[in-house]
């Protein structure tokens, strides 16, 4: 599906990451990849995975570092001269703010969560836009805590709601350039990011027991969806939040 396409993957932390499951399927479907890692500590976990996928570009990216982001896109421009898709799969809130009540969240904590988890997607999109000369796809990862109250999800619920709203506006703005924007909403999975949420094991058990198929989805299944959305086969879809959770979201 993705032969000849060039894609940027932001958000791999280890081999359990949603971003890694997606990258693995992107690679299988013929895409050439640029893969980022957060910092020196993360590099030892991410670089072997990226090399295993024959990534053409492997580079650090802290999305709060504008210079790093500029260097990343300069490298993509120099090496490829184009970009076909971006996967944004990162989220963060300071622990004290994540574990407390939404109304107790500090201003700095809220701004940090919004900056890393939401506005970074817009900054990536802005830099990707001029490189998407043949159109393209921008993908982000959300969670249904944006739509309903999920115990212990806290401030990330409003932040993910903002991310989903941004997805719709970006889709409307970029549609004339044949750039689609998608928000993928998986069910609960034990990733590094999710491990910071209190009682997450209970959330996974509940999702598995209530989903129609009585199971959780896998990162490879999420990757199959992401590959379809990054391909030319999905050109009629944009601006949607697409659930992939075994039907858990439909249950009352």
Residue pairs with C-beta under 8 A, 6 or more apart in sequence:
1 29
1 30
1 227
1 228
1 230
1 231
1 232
1 233
2 26
2 29
2 30
2 31
2 84
2 227
2 230
2 231
3 29
3 30
3 31
4 30
5 30
5 31
5 32
5 84
5 85
5 230
5 231
6 31
6 32
6 33
6 34
6 76
6 80
6 82
6 83
6 84
6 85
7 26
7 31
7 32
7 33
7 34
7 83
7 84
7 85
7 86
7 87
7 230
8 33
8 34
8 36
8 72
8 76
8 83
8 85
8 86
8 87
8 124
8 128
9 19
9 22
9 23
9 26
9 33
9 34
9 35
9 36
9 87
9 89
10 19
10 36
10 61
10 63
10 86
10 87
10 88
10 89
10 90
10 124
11 17
11 18
11 19
11 87
11 88
11 89
11 90
11 141
12 19
12 20
12 23
12 35
12 36
12 37
12 46
12 49
12 50
12 89
13 19
13 38
13 42
13 45
13 46
13 191
13 192
13 193
14 20
14 45
14 46
14 49
14 192
15 49
16 189
16 190
16 191
16 192
16 219
17 89
17 191
17 192
17 219
18 89
18 141
18 186
18 189
18 191
18 219
18 222
19 87
19 89
19 141
20 49
20 219
21 218
21 219
21 220
21 221
21 222
21 223
22 87
22 89
22 139
22 219
22 222
22 223
22 226
22 227
23 33
23 35
23 49
23 50
23 53
23 87
23 223
24 53
24 220
24 223
25 220
25 223
25 224
25 226
25 227
26 33
26 87
26 223
26 226
26 227
26 230
27 33
27 53
27 54
28 227
29 227
29 231
31 84
31 85
31 230
32 54
32 56
32 80
33 50
33 53
33 54
33 55
33 56
33 57
34 55
34 56
34 57
34 58
34 59
34 72
34 75
34 76
35 46
35 49
35 50
35 53
35 55
35 57
35 58
36 46
36 58
36 59
36 60
36 61
36 72
37 43
37 45
37 46
37 47
37 50
37 58
37 59
37 60
37 61
38 60
38 61
38 62
39 60
39 62
40 60
43 60
46 58
47 58
50 58
51 58
56 79
56 80
57 72
57 75
57 76
57 79
59 71
59 72
59 75
60 68
61 68
61 69
61 72
62 68
63 69
63 90
63 115
63 116
63 120
63 123
63 124
64 115
64 116
64 120
66 123
69 123
69 124
69 127
70 127
73 127
73 128
73 131
76 83
76 131
77 131
80 131
81 131
82 131
82 132
82 133
82 134
83 128
83 131
83 132
83 136
84 132
84 134
84 136
84 137
84 230
85 136
85 137
85 138
85 139
85 230
86 124
86 125
86 128
86 136
86 137
86 138
86 139
87 139
87 140
87 141
87 226
87 230
88 120
88 121
88 124
88 138
88 139
88 140
88 141
89 140
89 141
90 116
90 117
90 120
90 193
91 113
91 116
91 117
91 141
91 156
91 159
91 160
91 193
92 112
92 113
92 116
92 117
92 193
93 109
93 112
93 113
93 117
93 154
93 155
93 156
93 159
94 106
94 108
94 109
94 112
94 113
95 196
96 106
96 109
97 104
97 105
97 106
97 109
97 110
97 112
97 113
97 154
97 155
98 109
98 113
98 154
98 155
98 156
98 196
98 197
99 152
99 154
99 198
100 154
101 154
102 154
102 155
102 157
102 158
105 154
105 155
109 155
110 155
110 159
113 155
113 156
113 159
114 159
114 162
117 156
117 159
117 160
117 163
118 159
118 160
118 162
118 163
118 166
121 138
121 140
121 163
121 166
121 167
122 166
122 170
124 138
125 138
125 170
125 174
125 181
128 136
128 138
129 174
129 177
129 179
132 177
132 178
132 179
134 178
135 177
135 178
135 179
135 180
135 235
136 178
136 179
136 180
137 179
137 180
137 181
137 182
137 229
137 230
137 234
138 170
138 174
138 179
138 180
138 181
138 182
139 181
139 182
139 183
139 184
139 226
139 229
139 230
140 163
140 167
140 182
140 183
140 184
141 183
141 184
141 185
141 186
142 160
142 163
142 164
142 167
142 183
142 184
142 185
142 241
143 150
143 153
143 156
143 160
143 185
143 186
143 188
144 150
144 185
144 187
144 243
144 245
144 248
144 249
145 153
145 156
145 157
145 160
146 157
146 158
146 160
146 161
146 163
146 164
146 185
146 241
147 161
147 249
149 157
150 157
150 203
151 199
151 203
152 197
152 198
152 199
152 200
152 203
153 197
156 197
163 183
164 183
164 241
167 181
167 182
167 183
167 239
167 241
168 181
168 239
170 181
170 239
171 180
171 181
171 238
171 239
172 239
174 180
174 181
175 238
178 235
180 229
180 234
180 235
180 237
180 238
181 238
181 239
182 229
182 234
182 237
182 238
182 239
182 240
182 242
183 240
183 241
183 242
184 222
184 225
184 226
184 229
184 242
184 244
185 241
185 242
185 243
185 244
185 245
185 249
186 217
186 222
186 244
186 245
187 207
187 211
187 216
187 217
187 244
187 245
187 246
187 248
187 249
188 194
188 200
188 203
188 204
188 207
188 216
189 204
189 216
189 217
189 219
190 200
190 201
190 204
194 200
197 203
204 216
207 216
207 245
207 246
207 248
208 214
208 215
208 216
210 248
210 251
211 245
211 246
211 247
211 248
211 251
212 246
212 247
212 250
212 251
213 246
213 247
215 246
216 246
217 244
217 245
217 246
221 244
222 244
225 242
225 244
228 234
229 237
229 242
243 249
